[in-house]
């Protein structure tokens, strides 16, 4: 808790607000710039004495609930609210959820990665968008259709998805999916979508249930994986997760491991596109 900075920030934000900004009447003989401490206390539902002690660096550490109330009373932006929490010595609250909407700027970035497969995923494993190279790489394994876009569900229910990866990596990938999902569900708390997804996966089979009950947690930030492409064969990839401003979306980029032949294979994939060059029998 940085008492001097916290006190200064609260005072300056209070002085920048006018009574009309928060629906109060200015009244006669107002000599205080901005809002009075008593008015902030009333808006936040805390005592005026506590607001005074905060600004005089004499208070105990405010709770996250009090900080959230002060942020609303002072009409703080999201960035200002986060700064308030940091000064008070608390973790920054979760950002606003973006849901299924992918911002145009992010879509532009996705399409600009012309030689690099990339996807935008929701925190629960929903594939929201992917560029052309990702479609070439994963083919029908990854779908953006709402009824079949959850990659965790498809991994545990669709044998065709697993067939696109070497069998010796299946256990590793299963653990990655479950550990990352466990972290996302915990962040969402009692969110109905998250709890419903876990129920659905538990009902799908014993493998997910056994892994879920191990309570392993590991946010997927980077990993190495192999994909079995029908025309090119085995492609080794590093996956790097880049967080988007909304915490329920992430940009997943697949790049060649140093010293591998993946760069040449991705160049070939870009030429082949979605053509199926697998030999067929007459």
BALOBA-1460 file (C-alpha; in Angstrom, 3 decimals):
// residues 282
<rec num="1" residu="x" x="0.000" y="0.000" z="0.000"/>
<rec num="2" residu="x" x="1.513" y="3.311" z="-1.132"/>
<rec num="3" residu="x" x="-0.146" y="5.684" z="1.330"/>
<rec num="4" residu="x" x="1.222" y="9.000" z="-0.034"/>
<rec num="5" residu="x" x="0.354" y="8.191" z="-3.650"/>
<rec num="6" residu="x" x="-3.050" y="6.755" z="-2.720"/>
<rec num="7" residu="x" x="-3.921" y="9.853" z="-0.692"/>
<rec num="8" residu="x" x="-2.804" y="12.193" z="-3.460"/>
<rec num="9" residu="x" x="-4.687" y="10.272" z="-6.151"/>
<rec num="10" residu="x" x="-7.950" y="10.224" z="-4.190"/>
<rec num="11" residu="x" x="-7.727" y="13.914" z="-3.364"/>
<rec num="12" residu="x" x="-6.974" y="14.987" z="-6.917"/>
<rec num="13" residu="x" x="-9.737" y="12.855" z="-8.418"/>
<rec num="14" residu="x" x="-12.180" y="14.263" z="-5.852"/>
<rec num="15" residu="x" x="-11.174" y="17.841" z="-6.637"/>
<rec num="16" residu="x" x="-11.648" y="17.314" z="-10.376"/>
<rec num="17" residu="x" x="-15.295" y="16.303" z="-10.015"/>
<rec num="18" residu="x" x="-18.095" y="18.834" z="-9.912"/>
<rec num="19" residu="x" x="-21.286" y="18.167" z="-7.938"/>
<rec num="20" residu="x" x="-23.262" y="18.189" z="-11.175"/>
<rec num="21" residu="x" x="-21.088" y="15.327" z="-12.479"/>
<rec num="22" residu="x" x="-22.508" y="13.024" z="-9.817"/>
<rec num="23" residu="x" x="-26.035" y="14.405" z="-9.643"/>
<rec num="24" residu="x" x="-25.541" y="16.699" z="-6.632"/>
<rec num="25" residu="x" x="-26.471" y="20.334" z="-6.206"/>
<rec num="26" residu="x" x="-23.540" y="22.730" z="-5.778"/>
<rec num="27" residu="x" x="-25.407" y="24.881" z="-3.277"/>
<rec num="28" residu="x" x="-24.286" y="28.316" z="-2.024"/>
<rec num="29" residu="x" x="-20.923" y="29.218" z="-0.531"/>
<rec num="30" residu="x" x="-18.997" y="26.239" z="-1.929"/>
<rec num="31" residu="x" x="-15.331" y="26.962" z="-1.350"/>
<rec num="32" residu="x" x="-14.039" y="23.376" z="-1.760"/>
<rec num="33" residu="x" x="-12.777" y="22.619" z="-5.292"/>
<rec num="34" residu="x" x="-14.685" y="19.667" z="-6.654"/>
<rec num="35" residu="x" x="-16.536" y="17.396" z="-4.249"/>
<rec num="36" residu="x" x="-16.371" y="17.490" z="-0.475"/>
<rec num="37" residu="x" x="-15.076" y="14.394" z="1.344"/>
<rec num="38" residu="x" x="-18.517" y="13.995" z="2.901"/>
<rec num="39" residu="x" x="-20.087" y="13.838" z="-0.552"/>
<rec num="40" residu="x" x="-17.643" y="11.193" z="-1.751"/>
<rec num="41" residu="x" x="-18.309" y="9.207" z="1.419"/>
<rec num="42" residu="x" x="-22.059" y="9.418" z="0.857"/>
<rec num="43" residu="x" x="-21.730" y="8.259" z="-2.762"/>
<rec num="44" residu="x" x="-19.410" y="5.390" z="-1.808"/>
<rec num="45" residu="x" x="-21.350" y="4.269" z="1.269"/>
<rec num="46" residu="x" x="-18.438" y="4.726" z="3.673"/>
<rec num="47" residu="x" x="-17.854" y="7.105" z="6.571"/>
<rec num="48" residu="x" x="-16.588" y="10.635" z="6.009"/>
<rec num="49" residu="x" x="-14.007" y="10.003" z="8.712"/>
<rec num="50" residu="x" x="-12.589" y="7.079" z="6.733"/>
<rec num="51" residu="x" x="-12.315" y="9.203" z="3.572"/>
<rec num="52" residu="x" x="-10.502" y="11.853" z="5.603"/>
<rec num="53" residu="x" x="-8.054" y="9.317" z="7.013"/>
<rec num="54" residu="x" x="-7.377" y="7.926" z="3.538"/>
<rec num="55" residu="x" x="-6.446" y="11.378" z="2.254"/>
<rec num="56" residu="x" x="-4.361" y="12.065" z="5.346"/>
<rec num="57" residu="x" x="-2.412" y="8.783" z="5.031"/>
<rec num="58" residu="x" x="-3.761" y="7.520" z="8.361"/>
<rec num="59" residu="x" x="-6.142" y="4.769" z="7.275"/>
<rec num="60" residu="x" x="-5.911" y="0.997" z="7.354"/>
<rec num="61" residu="x" x="-5.685" y="-0.765" z="4.014"/>
<rec num="62" residu="x" x="-9.034" y="-0.380" z="2.212"/>
<rec num="63" residu="x" x="-10.718" y="-3.586" z="1.107"/>
<rec num="64" residu="x" x="-11.391" y="-4.343" z="-2.578"/>
<rec num="65" residu="x" x="-15.086" y="-3.677" z="-1.918"/>
<rec num="66" residu="x" x="-14.355" y="-0.197" z="-0.530"/>
<rec num="67" residu="x" x="-12.024" y="0.547" z="-3.441"/>
<rec num="68" residu="x" x="-14.680" y="-0.495" z="-5.950"/>
<rec num="69" residu="x" x="-17.194" y="1.781" z="-4.217"/>
<rec num="70" residu="x" x="-14.761" y="4.705" z="-4.243"/>
<rec num="71" residu="x" x="-14.020" y="4.094" z="-7.920"/>
<rec num="72" residu="x" x="-17.733" y="4.294" z="-8.730"/>
<rec num="73" residu="x" x="-18.218" y="7.388" z="-6.550"/>
<rec num="74" residu="x" x="-15.302" y="9.193" z="-8.189"/>
<rec num="75" residu="x" x="-16.378" y="8.102" z="-11.690"/>
<rec num="76" residu="x" x="-12.984" y="6.547" z="-12.381"/>
<rec num="77" residu="x" x="-12.149" y="5.044" z="-15.746"/>
<rec num="78" residu="x" x="-11.049" y="1.407" z="-15.890"/>
<rec num="79" residu="x" x="-7.394" y="2.481" z="-15.999"/>
<rec num="80" residu="x" x="-7.866" y="4.825" z="-13.035"/>
<rec num="81" residu="x" x="-9.659" y="2.088" z="-11.086"/>
<rec num="82" residu="x" x="-6.804" y="-0.322" z="-11.751"/>
<rec num="83" residu="x" x="-4.318" y="2.329" z="-10.604"/>
<rec num="84" residu="x" x="-6.339" y="2.810" z="-7.414"/>
<rec num="85" residu="x" x="-6.148" y="-0.917" z="-6.637"/>
<rec num="86" residu="x" x="-2.392" y="-1.004" z="-7.277"/>
<rec num="87" residu="x" x="-1.767" y="1.954" z="-4.967"/>
<rec num="88" residu="x" x="-3.843" y="0.274" z="-2.265"/>
<rec num="89" residu="x" x="-1.823" y="-2.945" z="-2.559"/>
<rec num="90" residu="x" x="-4.496" y="-5.148" z="-4.148"/>
<rec num="91" residu="x" x="-4.528" y="-7.174" z="-7.381"/>
<rec num="92" residu="x" x="-6.098" y="-5.392" z="-10.322"/>
<rec num="93" residu="x" x="-9.709" y="-6.530" z="-10.914"/>
<rec num="94" residu="x" x="-10.516" y="-8.575" z="-13.991"/>
<rec num="95" residu="x" x="-11.073" y="-6.510" z="-17.113"/>
<rec num="96" residu="x" x="-14.340" y="-6.210" z="-18.945"/>
<rec num="97" residu="x" x="-15.360" y="-9.273" z="-20.906"/>
<rec num="98" residu="x" x="-15.496" y="-8.998" z="-24.679"/>
<rec num="99" residu="x" x="-17.636" y="-12.097" z="-25.164"/>
<rec num="100" residu="x" x="-17.827" y="-13.287" z="-28.764"/>
<rec num="101" residu="x" x="-17.088" y="-9.889" z="-30.297"/>
<rec num="102" residu="x" x="-13.632" y="-9.538" z="-31.841"/>
<rec num="103" residu="x" x="-12.594" y="-5.944" z="-32.405"/>
<rec num="104" residu="x" x="-11.940" y="-4.893" z="-36.045"/>
<rec num="105" residu="x" x="-8.369" y="-3.878" z="-35.201"/>
<rec num="106" residu="x" x="-7.636" y="-7.330" z="-33.828"/>
<rec num="107" residu="x" x="-9.159" y="-8.944" z="-36.909"/>
<rec num="108" residu="x" x="-6.931" y="-6.746" z="-39.071"/>
<rec num="109" residu="x" x="-3.875" y="-7.913" z="-37.111"/>
<rec num="110" residu="x" x="-4.970" y="-11.525" z="-37.503"/>
<rec num="111" residu="x" x="-5.266" y="-11.193" z="-41.288"/>
<rec num="112" residu="x" x="-1.955" y="-9.306" z="-41.492"/>
<rec num="113" residu="x" x="-0.107" y="-12.394" z="-40.233"/>
<rec num="114" residu="x" x="-0.117" y="-13.810" z="-43.767"/>
<rec num="115" residu="x" x="2.671" y="-16.359" z="-43.265"/>
<rec num="116" residu="x" x="1.939" y="-17.269" z="-39.654"/>
<rec num="117" residu="x" x="-1.009" y="-19.353" z="-38.427"/>
<rec num="118" residu="x" x="-2.938" y="-17.467" z="-35.736"/>
<rec num="119" residu="x" x="-6.232" y="-17.816" z="-33.898"/>
<rec num="120" residu="x" x="-8.329" y="-15.799" z="-31.476"/>
<rec num="121" residu="x" x="-9.726" y="-17.932" z="-28.652"/>
<rec num="122" residu="x" x="-12.139" y="-17.278" z="-25.848"/>
<rec num="123" residu="x" x="-10.924" y="-18.129" z="-22.359"/>
<rec num="124" residu="x" x="-13.141" y="-21.244" z="-22.259"/>
<rec num="125" residu="x" x="-11.683" y="-22.607" z="-25.504"/>
<rec num="126" residu="x" x="-14.092" y="-21.176" z="-28.088"/>
<rec num="127" residu="x" x="-12.474" y="-20.489" z="-31.467"/>
<rec num="128" residu="x" x="-13.690" y="-16.980" z="-32.333"/>
<rec num="129" residu="x" x="-11.580" y="-16.309" z="-35.429"/>
<rec num="130" residu="x" x="-8.551" y="-17.609" z="-37.319"/>
<rec num="131" residu="x" x="-6.533" y="-16.441" z="-40.271"/>
<rec num="132" residu="x" x="-6.089" y="-18.191" z="-43.588"/>
<rec num="133" residu="x" x="-2.863" y="-19.946" z="-42.574"/>
<rec num="134" residu="x" x="-4.553" y="-21.421" z="-39.497"/>
<rec num="135" residu="x" x="-7.342" y="-22.768" z="-41.686"/>
<rec num="136" residu="x" x="-4.760" y="-24.293" z="-44.019"/>
<rec num="137" residu="x" x="-2.926" y="-25.843" z="-41.066"/>
<rec num="138" residu="x" x="-5.826" y="-27.230" z="-39.048"/>
<rec num="139" residu="x" x="-8.399" y="-27.771" z="-41.793"/>
<rec num="140" residu="x" x="-11.689" y="-29.097" z="-40.454"/>
<rec num="141" residu="x" x="-10.189" y="-29.777" z="-37.014"/>
<rec num="142" residu="x" x="-10.867" y="-26.183" z="-35.903"/>
<rec num="143" residu="x" x="-14.251" y="-24.695" z="-36.661"/>
<rec num="144" residu="x" x="-15.632" y="-21.218" z="-36.045"/>
<rec num="145" residu="x" x="-19.227" y="-22.469" z="-36.216"/>
<rec num="146" residu="x" x="-20.911" y="-21.829" z="-32.894"/>
<rec num="147" residu="x" x="-22.146" y="-25.388" z="-32.460"/>
<rec num="148" residu="x" x="-18.677" y="-26.910" z="-32.826"/>
<rec num="149" residu="x" x="-16.147" y="-24.173" z="-32.052"/>
<rec num="150" residu="x" x="-15.204" y="-25.159" z="-28.501"/>
<rec num="151" residu="x" x="-11.813" y="-26.813" z="-28.882"/>
<rec num="152" residu="x" x="-11.897" y="-28.463" z="-25.459"/>
<rec num="153" residu="x" x="-15.224" y="-30.155" z="-26.153"/>
<rec num="154" residu="x" x="-14.085" y="-31.314" z="-29.558"/>
<rec num="155" residu="x" x="-10.802" y="-32.635" z="-28.167"/>
<rec num="156" residu="x" x="-12.601" y="-34.865" z="-25.680"/>
<rec num="157" residu="x" x="-15.507" y="-35.906" z="-27.937"/>
<rec num="158" residu="x" x="-14.329" y="-35.993" z="-31.576"/>
<rec num="159" residu="x" x="-11.756" y="-38.668" z="-32.573"/>
<rec num="160" residu="x" x="-11.092" y="-36.801" z="-35.835"/>
<rec num="161" residu="x" x="-9.593" y="-33.921" z="-33.869"/>
<rec num="162" residu="x" x="-7.131" y="-36.173" z="-32.057"/>
<rec num="163" residu="x" x="-6.157" y="-37.826" z="-35.339"/>
<rec num="164" residu="x" x="-4.552" y="-34.514" z="-36.373"/>
<rec num="165" residu="x" x="-1.960" y="-34.868" z="-33.586"/>
<rec num="166" residu="x" x="0.624" y="-37.617" z="-32.881"/>
<rec num="167" residu="x" x="-0.784" y="-40.224" z="-30.449"/>
<rec num="168" residu="x" x="2.167" y="-39.843" z="-28.077"/>
<rec num="169" residu="x" x="1.149" y="-36.195" z="-27.487"/>
<rec num="170" residu="x" x="-2.518" y="-36.851" z="-26.674"/>
<rec num="171" residu="x" x="-2.069" y="-37.117" z="-22.911"/>
<rec num="172" residu="x" x="0.048" y="-33.940" z="-22.821"/>
<rec num="173" residu="x" x="-2.509" y="-31.980" z="-24.848"/>
<rec num="174" residu="x" x="-5.386" y="-33.268" z="-22.728"/>
<rec num="175" residu="x" x="-3.678" y="-31.975" z="-19.586"/>
<rec num="176" residu="x" x="-2.994" y="-28.604" z="-21.242"/>
<rec num="177" residu="x" x="-6.664" y="-28.217" z="-22.199"/>
<rec num="178" residu="x" x="-7.965" y="-29.140" z="-18.747"/>
<rec num="179" residu="x" x="-5.433" y="-27.148" z="-16.716"/>
<rec num="180" residu="x" x="-6.050" y="-23.996" z="-18.770"/>
<rec num="181" residu="x" x="-9.823" y="-24.447" z="-18.550"/>
<rec num="182" residu="x" x="-9.588" y="-24.928" z="-14.777"/>
<rec num="183" residu="x" x="-7.894" y="-21.513" z="-14.456"/>
<rec num="184" residu="x" x="-10.500" y="-19.819" z="-16.675"/>
<rec num="185" residu="x" x="-13.439" y="-21.328" z="-14.781"/>
<rec num="186" residu="x" x="-11.956" y="-20.177" z="-11.470"/>
<rec num="187" residu="x" x="-11.586" y="-16.610" z="-12.797"/>
<rec num="188" residu="x" x="-15.232" y="-16.604" z="-13.837"/>
<rec num="189" residu="x" x="-16.504" y="-17.777" z="-10.450"/>
<rec num="190" residu="x" x="-20.120" y="-18.940" z="-10.619"/>
<rec num="191" residu="x" x="-20.554" y="-18.013" z="-14.269"/>
<rec num="192" residu="x" x="-23.317" y="-20.184" z="-15.749"/>
<rec num="193" residu="x" x="-21.555" y="-20.666" z="-19.097"/>
<rec num="194" residu="x" x="-18.396" y="-21.960" z="-17.423"/>
<rec num="195" residu="x" x="-20.147" y="-24.323" z="-15.018"/>
<rec num="196" residu="x" x="-22.374" y="-25.601" z="-17.818"/>
<rec num="197" residu="x" x="-19.326" y="-26.355" z="-19.964"/>
<rec num="198" residu="x" x="-17.707" y="-28.348" z="-17.146"/>
<rec num="199" residu="x" x="-20.913" y="-30.369" z="-16.647"/>
<rec num="200" residu="x" x="-21.030" y="-31.108" z="-20.370"/>
<rec num="201" residu="x" x="-17.411" y="-32.269" z="-20.418"/>
<rec num="202" residu="x" x="-17.840" y="-34.409" z="-17.292"/>
<rec num="203" residu="x" x="-20.751" y="-36.153" z="-18.981"/>
<rec num="204" residu="x" x="-18.671" y="-36.749" z="-22.112"/>
<rec num="205" residu="x" x="-16.335" y="-39.303" z="-20.574"/>
<rec num="206" residu="x" x="-14.022" y="-40.442" z="-17.823"/>
<rec num="207" residu="x" x="-10.827" y="-38.934" z="-19.246"/>
<rec num="208" residu="x" x="-11.895" y="-35.337" z="-18.692"/>
<rec num="209" residu="x" x="-13.404" y="-36.122" z="-15.286"/>
<rec num="210" residu="x" x="-10.224" y="-37.796" z="-14.053"/>
<rec num="211" residu="x" x="-8.046" y="-34.919" z="-15.242"/>
<rec num="212" residu="x" x="-10.436" y="-32.306" z="-13.841"/>
<rec num="213" residu="x" x="-10.424" y="-34.005" z="-10.439"/>
<rec num="214" residu="x" x="-6.623" y="-33.742" z="-10.328"/>
<rec num="215" residu="x" x="-7.113" y="-29.959" z="-10.027"/>
<rec num="216" residu="x" x="-4.081" y="-29.074" z="-12.146"/>
<rec num="217" residu="x" x="-3.935" y="-25.381" z="-13.091"/>
<rec num="218" residu="x" x="-1.704" y="-23.927" z="-15.821"/>
<rec num="219" residu="x" x="-2.661" y="-20.927" z="-17.932"/>
<rec num="220" residu="x" x="-1.623" y="-21.633" z="-21.496"/>
<rec num="221" residu="x" x="1.008" y="-19.032" z="-22.347"/>
<rec num="222" residu="x" x="3.458" y="-20.960" z="-24.522"/>
<rec num="223" residu="x" x="3.925" y="-24.565" z="-25.536"/>
<rec num="224" residu="x" x="5.370" y="-26.792" z="-28.255"/>
<rec num="225" residu="x" x="3.138" y="-29.061" z="-30.302"/>
<rec num="226" residu="x" x="3.083" y="-31.138" z="-33.466"/>
<rec num="227" residu="x" x="0.370" y="-31.253" z="-36.112"/>
<rec num="228" residu="x" x="-0.091" y="-34.065" z="-38.632"/>
<rec num="229" residu="x" x="-0.997" y="-32.325" z="-41.888"/>
<rec num="230" residu="x" x="-2.464" y="-34.697" z="-44.528"/>
<rec num="231" residu="x" x="-0.271" y="-33.351" z="-47.351"/>
<rec num="232" residu="x" x="2.876" y="-32.054" z="-45.648"/>
<rec num="233" residu="x" x="3.189" y="-34.481" z="-42.774"/>
<rec num="234" residu="x" x="4.454" y="-33.678" z="-39.297"/>
<rec num="235" residu="x" x="4.774" y="-29.951" z="-38.533"/>
<rec num="236" residu="x" x="6.427" y="-28.908" z="-35.257"/>
<rec num="237" residu="x" x="5.221" y="-25.586" z="-33.845"/>
<rec num="238" residu="x" x="5.750" y="-23.240" z="-30.938"/>
<rec num="239" residu="x" x="2.529" y="-21.635" z="-29.761"/>
<rec num="240" residu="x" x="2.659" y="-18.237" z="-28.066"/>
<rec num="241" residu="x" x="-0.361" y="-16.727" z="-26.352"/>
<rec num="242" residu="x" x="-0.726" y="-12.953" z="-26.517"/>
<rec num="243" residu="x" x="-3.348" y="-11.460" z="-24.226"/>
<rec num="244" residu="x" x="-5.864" y="-9.055" z="-25.706"/>
<rec num="245" residu="x" x="-7.221" y="-6.054" z="-23.738"/>
<rec num="246" residu="x" x="-10.257" y="-8.161" z="-22.841"/>
<rec num="247" residu="x" x="-9.172" y="-10.900" z="-20.462"/>
<rec num="248" residu="x" x="-11.607" y="-13.439" z="-21.906"/>
<rec num="249" residu="x" x="-9.908" y="-13.367" z="-25.326"/>
<rec num="250" residu="x" x="-6.397" y="-14.306" z="-26.391"/>
<rec num="251" residu="x" x="-4.407" y="-14.281" z="-29.611"/>
<rec num="252" residu="x" x="-2.632" y="-17.589" z="-30.231"/>
<rec num="253" residu="x" x="0.260" y="-17.458" z="-32.696"/>
<rec num="254" residu="x" x="2.032" y="-20.555" z="-34.098"/>
<rec num="255" residu="x" x="5.681" y="-20.070" z="-35.051"/>
<rec num="256" residu="x" x="8.581" y="-22.295" z="-36.202"/>
<rec num="257" residu="x" x="10.852" y="-23.587" z="-33.420"/>
<rec num="258" residu="x" x="14.468" y="-22.407" z="-33.842"/>
<rec num="259" residu="x" x="16.509" y="-24.789" z="-35.957"/>
<rec num="260" residu="x" x="13.488" y="-26.732" z="-37.240"/>
<rec num="261" residu="x" x="12.268" y="-27.273" z="-40.798"/>
<rec num="262" residu="x" x="8.895" y="-25.753" z="-39.931"/>
<rec num="263" residu="x" x="9.500" y="-22.453" z="-41.736"/>
<rec num="264" residu="x" x="9.924" y="-24.267" z="-45.064"/>
<rec num="265" residu="x" x="6.876" y="-26.401" z="-44.377"/>
<rec num="266" residu="x" x="4.747" y="-23.336" z="-43.580"/>
<rec num="267" residu="x" x="5.920" y="-21.735" z="-46.835"/>
<rec num="268" residu="x" x="4.825" y="-24.869" z="-48.686"/>
<rec num="269" residu="x" x="1.539" y="-24.873" z="-46.805"/>
<rec num="270" residu="x" x="0.886" y="-21.317" z="-47.934"/>
<rec num="271" residu="x" x="1.294" y="-22.442" z="-51.552"/>
<rec num="272" residu="x" x="-0.803" y="-25.602" z="-51.194"/>
<rec num="273" residu="x" x="-3.536" y="-23.850" z="-49.256"/>
<rec num="274" residu="x" x="-6.536" y="-26.025" z="-48.528"/>
<rec num="275" residu="x" x="-5.903" y="-28.447" z="-51.399"/>
<rec num="276" residu="x" x="-5.931" y="-32.097" z="-50.392"/>
<rec num="277" residu="x" x="-2.906" y="-33.710" z="-52.030"/>
<rec num="278" residu="x" x="-3.267" y="-37.019" z="-50.222"/>
<rec num="279" residu="x" x="-2.903" y="-39.893" z="-52.715"/>
<rec num="280" residu="x" x="-6.190" y="-41.680" z="-53.362"/>
<rec num="281" residu="x" x="-6.890" y="-45.220" z="-54.536"/>
<rec num="282" residu="x" x="-8.867" y="-45.893" z="-57.702"/>
